[in-house]
Amino acid sequence: MFQFKPAIREQVGLLIGLAGGTGSGKTFSAMRLAKGICGDRPFAVIDTEAGRAKHYADQFRFDHGDLAPPFNPDAYADAIHAADKAGYPAIVVDSMSHEWAGEGGVLEMQEAELDRMAGDDWKKREAVRMAAWIKPKMSHKRMVQRLLQVRAHLILCFRAEEKIEMVRGDDGKMKIVPKLTRTGLDGWVPIAEKALPFELTVSFLLMNDRPGYPLPIKLQEQHRGMFPLDQPVDEAAGKRVAAWAAGGVATPTAPATAQTVNVEDLIDEIIDAPDMDALKTRFDAAKVAARVLKDNGLMKRIESAKDERKASLEASEAI
């Protein structure tokens, strides 16, 4: 007989996504977070990158498992389920991107379906292209459903890539701009099925200009205290996650304000940017902070600082 009882937050597993390009600190941040969650207990690492996670074996206590190709969704789900069944408080998957774009991942599964359904008949391939997504997408959805049943805290690392697109400006001319997506930030997009970062409890983008500092893709109000935007994702964040999930109070830090995210420091970093690439990265990070704070006045200050530094850099290049 189906029954109801008062809801109590206890042993709630979080699904956390960390996406970033090379040098953004996603693997190191994931391990710091897992260490904070687990304390003296080991955490599990599911490694798809030929043992690269072992580079951190001297810094963290974890048990390592290699996940080899084919990187299909069922293989990921089975490995994660095995780690969860073994009782690890936290599980790090590095990298989750192979499930989508790796050998045997969803994209290759779709291509294999096209080959099965149409072979070398290119006209037929176009006709069945959408139908060829059915089995791969269903496999991915089954994996996601299994992830939602995991009791451990699950930390998924995603590679990210910078994408651009051509748009027509107000002057009627075409220009190149960062691609806008629901899961990306300012052109940086996690390599994953487009909805996956929103299936997670929280998800962040990390940039190589400020390794480990979280830029929220998805961050709901009840989780903001765990991940202060002016601090890197670290062991302290892991302790807050563990305390909150166990039913305790995990918000010793105040909700994000202009003070807690060190807005003045962000603006100073924009003004001190050594080149155009650094300027773009720092401007993007400051924009995300302004967006989280919902502060239009701050956004204007950030844009003003960016324009001032851009003009200065362009003047220097012209000399």
C-alpha beads as a LAMMPS data file, in Angstrom:
LAMMPS data file: protein, C-alpha beads

319 atoms
318 bonds

1 atom types
1 bond types

-500.0 500.0 xlo xhi
-500.0 500.0 ylo yhi
-500.0 500.0 zlo zhi

Masses

1 110.0

Atoms # bond

1 1 1 0.000 0.000 0.000
2 1 1 1.426 3.395 -1.003
3 1 1 2.158 5.540 2.055
4 1 1 3.267 9.084 2.853
5 1 1 5.359 10.330 5.764
6 1 1 6.832 13.697 6.740
7 1 1 9.689 14.709 4.448
8 1 1 13.092 14.868 6.133
9 1 1 16.270 15.761 4.280
10 1 1 18.639 12.884 5.030
11 1 1 21.256 11.110 2.945
12 1 1 20.305 13.019 -0.173
13 1 1 22.800 12.427 -2.972
14 1 1 23.705 15.415 -5.139
15 1 1 24.551 15.225 -8.832
16 1 1 27.225 17.830 -9.507
17 1 1 28.626 18.770 -12.910
18 1 1 31.978 20.508 -13.465
19 1 1 32.733 21.489 -17.067
20 1 1 35.790 23.225 -18.426
21 1 1 38.529 23.316 -21.000
22 1 1 42.145 22.299 -20.522
23 1 1 43.680 23.941 -17.464
24 1 1 40.366 24.954 -15.895
25 1 1 40.901 22.735 -12.853
26 1 1 37.860 20.507 -13.264
27 1 1 39.547 17.228 -12.244
28 1 1 41.420 18.745 -9.304
29 1 1 38.289 20.595 -8.168
30 1 1 36.215 17.412 -8.401
31 1 1 38.701 15.577 -6.210
32 1 1 38.847 18.398 -3.665
33 1 1 35.071 18.364 -3.509
34 1 1 34.988 14.566 -3.109
35 1 1 37.630 14.704 -0.369
36 1 1 35.548 17.231 1.561
37 1 1 32.476 15.015 1.244
38 1 1 34.260 11.825 2.290
39 1 1 36.568 13.081 5.027
40 1 1 38.929 10.220 5.942
41 1 1 37.088 7.706 3.769
42 1 1 38.173 7.046 0.173
43 1 1 36.078 8.125 -2.781
44 1 1 35.757 6.342 -6.119
45 1 1 37.105 7.634 -9.428
46 1 1 35.822 6.250 -12.723
47 1 1 38.537 7.193 -15.205
48 1 1 37.942 7.241 -18.967
49 1 1 41.257 8.904 -19.798
50 1 1 43.763 6.060 -19.619
51 1 1 44.632 6.443 -15.947
52 1 1 45.236 10.191 -15.873
53 1 1 43.344 10.471 -12.598
54 1 1 46.213 8.551 -10.958
55 1 1 48.334 11.701 -11.313
56 1 1 46.520 12.865 -8.180
57 1 1 47.109 9.673 -6.182
58 1 1 49.646 11.384 -3.890
59 1 1 47.227 14.190 -3.039
60 1 1 43.943 12.377 -2.470
61 1 1 42.749 9.065 -1.102
62 1 1 40.646 7.341 -3.719
63 1 1 40.016 3.987 -5.339
64 1 1 40.530 3.988 -9.088
65 1 1 38.648 2.194 -11.842
66 1 1 39.371 2.348 -15.581
67 1 1 36.401 2.619 -17.917
68 1 1 37.535 1.540 -21.376
69 1 1 35.796 1.956 -24.743
70 1 1 33.125 1.588 -25.930
71 1 1 31.854 4.512 -23.874
72 1 1 28.155 3.783 -24.274
73 1 1 25.615 5.006 -21.696
74 1 1 25.054 1.530 -20.251
75 1 1 28.777 1.142 -19.515
76 1 1 28.764 4.418 -17.570
77 1 1 25.605 3.468 -15.682
78 1 1 27.023 0.040 -14.769
79 1 1 30.315 1.504 -13.503
80 1 1 28.542 4.166 -11.433
81 1 1 26.095 1.614 -10.046
82 1 1 29.006 -0.640 -9.023
83 1 1 30.695 2.225 -7.158
84 1 1 27.441 3.175 -5.474
85 1 1 26.785 -0.435 -4.441
86 1 1 30.297 -0.571 -2.941
87 1 1 29.289 2.221 -0.566
88 1 1 31.562 5.091 -1.583
89 1 1 30.209 8.402 -0.223
90 1 1 31.289 10.201 -3.418
91 1 1 31.962 9.095 -6.986
92 1 1 33.972 11.147 -9.490
93 1 1 33.540 10.434 -13.210
94 1 1 36.290 11.900 -15.382
95 1 1 35.290 12.397 -18.098
96 1 1 31.564 12.167 -18.698
97 1 1 31.998 13.731 -22.142
98 1 1 33.033 10.407 -23.661
99 1 1 29.477 9.137 -23.121
100 1 1 28.401 11.650 -25.757
101 1 1 31.364 12.183 -28.059
102 1 1 33.797 9.356 -27.272
103 1 1 34.466 6.025 -28.937
104 1 1 31.209 4.107 -28.820
105 1 1 29.368 7.076 -27.307
106 1 1 25.966 8.388 -28.298
107 1 1 27.159 10.192 -31.428
108 1 1 28.874 7.058 -32.731
109 1 1 25.820 4.986 -31.774
110 1 1 23.680 7.248 -33.944
111 1 1 26.130 6.900 -36.828
112 1 1 26.062 3.119 -36.455
113 1 1 22.268 3.218 -36.567
114 1 1 22.433 5.232 -39.779
115 1 1 24.760 2.625 -41.291
116 1 1 22.406 -0.175 -40.232
117 1 1 19.296 1.553 -41.564
118 1 1 20.618 3.050 -44.794
119 1 1 24.138 1.845 -45.533
120 1 1 25.759 3.943 -48.277
121 1 1 22.458 5.163 -49.682
122 1 1 22.957 8.882 -48.922
123 1 1 19.434 9.864 -49.905
124 1 1 17.996 7.263 -47.543
125 1 1 20.458 8.310 -44.816
126 1 1 19.001 11.821 -44.870
127 1 1 15.481 10.423 -44.699
128 1 1 16.178 8.271 -41.619
129 1 1 18.645 10.575 -39.840
130 1 1 16.154 11.555 -37.131
131 1 1 14.933 7.989 -36.668
132 1 1 18.529 6.895 -36.121
133 1 1 18.574 8.966 -32.924
134 1 1 15.827 6.923 -31.244
135 1 1 17.923 4.045 -29.844
136 1 1 20.953 6.173 -28.788
137 1 1 18.732 8.765 -27.083
138 1 1 16.745 6.061 -25.294
139 1 1 19.991 4.521 -24.050
140 1 1 21.104 7.922 -22.769
141 1 1 17.766 8.482 -21.023
142 1 1 18.020 5.088 -19.306
143 1 1 21.450 6.069 -18.016
144 1 1 20.150 9.379 -16.668
145 1 1 17.307 7.595 -14.893
146 1 1 19.811 5.262 -13.257
147 1 1 21.983 8.188 -12.187
148 1 1 19.001 9.741 -10.444
149 1 1 18.756 6.632 -8.268
150 1 1 22.371 6.806 -7.023
151 1 1 22.668 7.342 -3.270
152 1 1 26.254 8.604 -3.343
153 1 1 27.226 12.141 -4.271
154 1 1 28.045 11.971 -7.967
155 1 1 30.557 14.435 -9.440
156 1 1 30.655 14.436 -13.232
157 1 1 33.518 16.135 -15.084
158 1 1 32.819 17.357 -18.603
159 1 1 35.173 18.733 -21.186
160 1 1 34.055 22.065 -22.624
161 1 1 34.779 23.679 -25.952
162 1 1 34.396 27.208 -27.219
163 1 1 31.806 27.579 -29.968
164 1 1 30.994 30.542 -32.188
165 1 1 28.289 31.438 -34.673
166 1 1 27.640 34.018 -37.390
167 1 1 24.871 36.523 -36.693
168 1 1 23.685 39.683 -38.408
169 1 1 24.322 42.811 -36.346
170 1 1 22.199 45.940 -36.063
171 1 1 24.220 47.449 -38.920
172 1 1 23.173 44.592 -41.203
173 1 1 26.678 43.086 -41.343
174 1 1 27.500 39.514 -40.376
175 1 1 29.764 39.079 -37.363
176 1 1 31.220 36.256 -35.301
177 1 1 29.903 35.999 -31.738
178 1 1 30.024 33.373 -28.950
179 1 1 27.362 30.742 -29.552
180 1 1 24.309 31.030 -27.302
181 1 1 23.090 27.752 -25.804
182 1 1 20.956 26.773 -22.815
183 1 1 23.813 24.846 -21.198
184 1 1 26.797 27.008 -22.134
185 1 1 28.135 30.312 -20.895
186 1 1 29.482 32.971 -23.240
187 1 1 30.383 30.489 -25.943
188 1 1 31.844 27.741 -23.723
189 1 1 29.710 24.625 -24.017
190 1 1 29.998 21.318 -22.107
191 1 1 30.564 18.336 -24.382
192 1 1 27.461 16.393 -23.426
193 1 1 23.863 15.828 -24.393
194 1 1 22.444 19.344 -24.345
195 1 1 19.968 18.790 -21.488
196 1 1 22.267 16.808 -19.182
197 1 1 23.694 19.768 -17.184
198 1 1 20.088 20.664 -16.265
199 1 1 19.318 17.097 -15.160
200 1 1 21.968 17.510 -12.444
201 1 1 21.423 19.130 -9.066
202 1 1 24.021 21.815 -9.786
203 1 1 26.415 22.392 -12.674
204 1 1 29.265 24.824 -13.197
205 1 1 31.627 26.023 -15.867
206 1 1 35.289 26.486 -14.885
207 1 1 37.666 28.710 -16.882
208 1 1 41.424 28.354 -17.216
209 1 1 41.955 32.017 -16.343
210 1 1 40.562 31.338 -12.837
211 1 1 40.899 27.576 -12.332
212 1 1 38.394 26.080 -9.954
213 1 1 36.176 29.141 -9.561
214 1 1 32.556 28.182 -10.304
215 1 1 30.481 29.965 -12.932
216 1 1 26.950 28.613 -12.524
217 1 1 25.129 26.914 -15.363
218 1 1 22.513 25.626 -12.935
219 1 1 22.489 26.751 -9.301
220 1 1 19.237 26.921 -7.379
221 1 1 18.717 29.075 -4.329
222 1 1 18.869 26.254 -1.763
223 1 1 22.319 25.196 -3.001
224 1 1 24.031 28.575 -3.318
225 1 1 25.426 28.556 0.192
226 1 1 27.449 25.445 -0.630
227 1 1 29.281 27.058 -3.539
228 1 1 30.324 30.697 -2.898
229 1 1 31.188 32.262 -6.242
230 1 1 34.242 34.056 -4.857
231 1 1 35.876 30.796 -3.728
232 1 1 37.171 27.813 -5.686
233 1 1 35.346 24.509 -5.484
234 1 1 37.273 22.846 -2.667
235 1 1 37.163 20.607 0.404
236 1 1 35.135 23.171 2.358
237 1 1 32.441 23.052 -0.325
238 1 1 32.445 19.265 -0.045
239 1 1 31.925 19.475 3.723
240 1 1 28.984 21.823 3.198
241 1 1 27.489 19.428 0.646
242 1 1 27.835 16.479 3.038
243 1 1 26.334 18.423 5.948
244 1 1 23.381 19.654 3.888
245 1 1 22.676 16.232 2.403
246 1 1 22.701 14.648 5.866
247 1 1 20.019 17.063 7.032
248 1 1 22.230 19.659 8.656
249 1 1 22.862 23.316 7.914
250 1 1 25.346 23.788 5.108
251 1 1 25.054 27.511 4.567
252 1 1 27.550 29.223 6.879
253 1 1 28.249 31.631 4.073
254 1 1 25.756 34.332 3.215
255 1 1 23.900 34.242 -0.107
256 1 1 25.781 35.840 -2.974
257 1 1 26.042 39.616 -2.770
258 1 1 28.259 42.208 -4.410
259 1 1 30.569 41.872 -1.418
260 1 1 30.790 38.070 -1.229
261 1 1 31.770 37.707 -4.879
262 1 1 34.505 40.360 -4.596
263 1 1 33.065 42.465 -7.377
264 1 1 35.787 45.105 -7.061
265 1 1 38.419 42.414 -7.559
266 1 1 36.633 41.197 -10.704
267 1 1 36.585 44.719 -12.112
268 1 1 40.259 45.223 -11.208
269 1 1 41.107 41.993 -13.027
270 1 1 39.343 43.295 -16.141
271 1 1 41.264 46.571 -16.004
272 1 1 44.562 44.693 -15.516
273 1 1 43.979 42.121 -18.284
274 1 1 47.313 41.668 -20.114
275 1 1 45.795 40.834 -23.515
276 1 1 42.527 40.428 -25.401
277 1 1 42.139 36.738 -24.560
278 1 1 42.496 37.388 -20.838
279 1 1 40.140 40.354 -21.132
280 1 1 37.437 38.192 -22.702
281 1 1 37.796 35.466 -20.071
282 1 1 37.693 37.901 -17.159
283 1 1 34.801 39.846 -18.656
284 1 1 32.829 36.599 -19.106
285 1 1 33.434 35.615 -15.459
286 1 1 32.328 39.042 -14.212
287 1 1 29.216 38.927 -16.405
288 1 1 28.167 35.634 -14.850
289 1 1 28.583 37.119 -11.350
290 1 1 26.437 40.118 -12.322
291 1 1 23.828 37.796 -13.766
292 1 1 23.671 35.737 -10.556
293 1 1 23.419 38.896 -8.457
294 1 1 20.764 40.359 -10.807
295 1 1 22.580 43.685 -10.581
296 1 1 22.163 45.844 -13.693
297 1 1 24.297 48.599 -12.209
298 1 1 27.159 46.153 -11.758
299 1 1 26.747 44.987 -15.348
300 1 1 27.190 48.551 -16.592
301 1 1 30.369 48.966 -14.507
302 1 1 31.758 45.703 -15.856
303 1 1 31.028 46.687 -19.462
304 1 1 32.583 50.106 -18.885
305 1 1 35.751 48.514 -17.465
306 1 1 35.892 46.110 -20.403
307 1 1 35.492 48.887 -22.973
308 1 1 38.172 50.979 -21.248
309 1 1 40.685 48.113 -21.178
310 1 1 39.871 47.047 -24.734
311 1 1 40.536 50.573 -25.995
312 1 1 43.812 50.648 -24.079
313 1 1 44.966 47.305 -25.498
314 1 1 44.008 48.296 -29.037
315 1 1 45.925 51.559 -28.665
316 1 1 48.994 49.644 -27.481
317 1 1 48.806 47.282 -30.458
318 1 1 48.603 50.223 -32.823
319 1 1 51.896 51.713 -31.602

Bonds

1 1 1 2
2 1 2 3
3 1 3 4
4 1 4 5
5 1 5 6
6 1 6 7
7 1 7 8
8 1 8 9
9 1 9 10
10 1 10 11
11 1 11 12
12 1 12 13
13 1 13 14
14 1 14 15
15 1 15 16
16 1 16 17
17 1 17 18
18 1 18 19
19 1 19 20
20 1 20 21
21 1 21 22
22 1 22 23
23 1 23 24
24 1 24 25
25 1 25 26
26 1 26 27
27 1 27 28
28 1 28 29
29 1 29 30
30 1 30 31
31 1 31 32
32 1 32 33
33 1 33 34
34 1 34 35
35 1 35 36
36 1 36 37
37 1 37 38
38 1 38 39
39 1 39 40
40 1 40 41
41 1 41 42
42 1 42 43
43 1 43 44
44 1 44 45
45 1 45 46
46 1 46 47
47 1 47 48
48 1 48 49
49 1 49 50
50 1 50 51
51 1 51 52
52 1 52 53
53 1 53 54
54 1 54 55
55 1 55 56
56 1 56 57
57 1 57 58
58 1 58 59
59 1 59 60
60 1 60 61
61 1 61 62
62 1 62 63
63 1 63 64
64 1 64 65
65 1 65 66
66 1 66 67
67 1 67 68
68 1 68 69
69 1 69 70
70 1 70 71
71 1 71 72
72 1 72 73
73 1 73 74
74 1 74 75
75 1 75 76
76 1 76 77
77 1 77 78
78 1 78 79
79 1 79 80
80 1 80 81
81 1 81 82
82 1 82 83
83 1 83 84
84 1 84 85
85 1 85 86
86 1 86 87
87 1 87 88
88 1 88 89
89 1 89 90
90 1 90 91
91 1 91 92
92 1 92 93
93 1 93 94
94 1 94 95
95 1 95 96
96 1 96 97
97 1 97 98
98 1 98 99
99 1 99 100
100 1 100 101
101 1 101 102
102 1 102 103
103 1 103 104
104 1 104 105
105 1 105 106
106 1 106 107
107 1 107 108
108 1 108 109
109 1 109 110
110 1 110 111
111 1 111 112
112 1 112 113
113 1 113 114
114 1 114 115
115 1 115 116
116 1 116 117
117 1 117 118
118 1 118 119
119 1 119 120
120 1 120 121
121 1 121 122
122 1 122 123
123 1 123 124
124 1 124 125
125 1 125 126
126 1 126 127
127 1 127 128
128 1 128 129
129 1 129 130
130 1 130 131
131 1 131 132
132 1 132 133
133 1 133 134
134 1 134 135
135 1 135 136
136 1 136 137
137 1 137 138
138 1 138 139
139 1 139 140
140 1 140 141
141 1 141 142
142 1 142 143
143 1 143 144
144 1 144 145
145 1 145 146
146 1 146 147
147 1 147 148
148 1 148 149
149 1 149 150
150 1 150 151
151 1 151 152
152 1 152 153
153 1 153 154
154 1 154 155
155 1 155 156
156 1 156 157
157 1 157 158
158 1 158 159
159 1 159 160
160 1 160 161
161 1 161 162
162 1 162 163
163 1 163 164
164 1 164 165
165 1 165 166
166 1 166 167
167 1 167 168
168 1 168 169
169 1 169 170
170 1 170 171
171 1 171 172
172 1 172 173
173 1 173 174
174 1 174 175
175 1 175 176
176 1 176 177
177 1 177 178
178 1 178 179
179 1 179 180
180 1 180 181
181 1 181 182
182 1 182 183
183 1 183 184
184 1 184 185
185 1 185 186
186 1 186 187
187 1 187 188
188 1 188 189
189 1 189 190
190 1 190 191
191 1 191 192
192 1 192 193
193 1 193 194
194 1 194 195
195 1 195 196
196 1 196 197
197 1 197 198
198 1 198 199
199 1 199 200
200 1 200 201
201 1 201 202
202 1 202 203
203 1 203 204
204 1 204 205
205 1 205 206
206 1 206 207
207 1 207 208
208 1 208 209
209 1 209 210
210 1 210 211
211 1 211 212
212 1 212 213
213 1 213 214
214 1 214 215
215 1 215 216
216 1 216 217
217 1 217 218
218 1 218 219
219 1 219 220
220 1 220 221
221 1 221 222
222 1 222 223
223 1 223 224
224 1 224 225
225 1 225 226
226 1 226 227
227 1 227 228
228 1 228 229
229 1 229 230
230 1 230 231
231 1 231 232
232 1 232 233
233 1 233 234
234 1 234 235
235 1 235 236
236 1 236 237
237 1 237 238
238 1 238 239
239 1 239 240
240 1 240 241
241 1 241 242
242 1 242 243
243 1 243 244
244 1 244 245
245 1 245 246
246 1 246 247
247 1 247 248
248 1 248 249
249 1 249 250
250 1 250 251
251 1 251 252
252 1 252 253
253 1 253 254
254 1 254 255
255 1 255 256
256 1 256 257
257 1 257 258
258 1 258 259
259 1 259 260
260 1 260 261
261 1 261 262
262 1 262 263
263 1 263 264
264 1 264 265
265 1 265 266
266 1 266 267
267 1 267 268
268 1 268 269
269 1 269 270
270 1 270 271
271 1 271 272
272 1 272 273
273 1 273 274
274 1 274 275
275 1 275 276
276 1 276 277
277 1 277 278
278 1 278 279
279 1 279 280
280 1 280 281
281 1 281 282
282 1 282 283
283 1 283 284
284 1 284 285
285 1 285 286
286 1 286 287
287 1 287 288
288 1 288 289
289 1 289 290
290 1 290 291
291 1 291 292
292 1 292 293
293 1 293 294
294 1 294 295
295 1 295 296
296 1 296 297
297 1 297 298
298 1 298 299
299 1 299 300
300 1 300 301
301 1 301 302
302 1 302 303
303 1 303 304
304 1 304 305
305 1 305 306
306 1 306 307
307 1 307 308
308 1 308 309
309 1 309 310
310 1 310 311
311 1 311 312
312 1 312 313
313 1 313 314
314 1 314 315
315 1 315 316
316 1 316 317
317 1 317 318
318 1 318 319
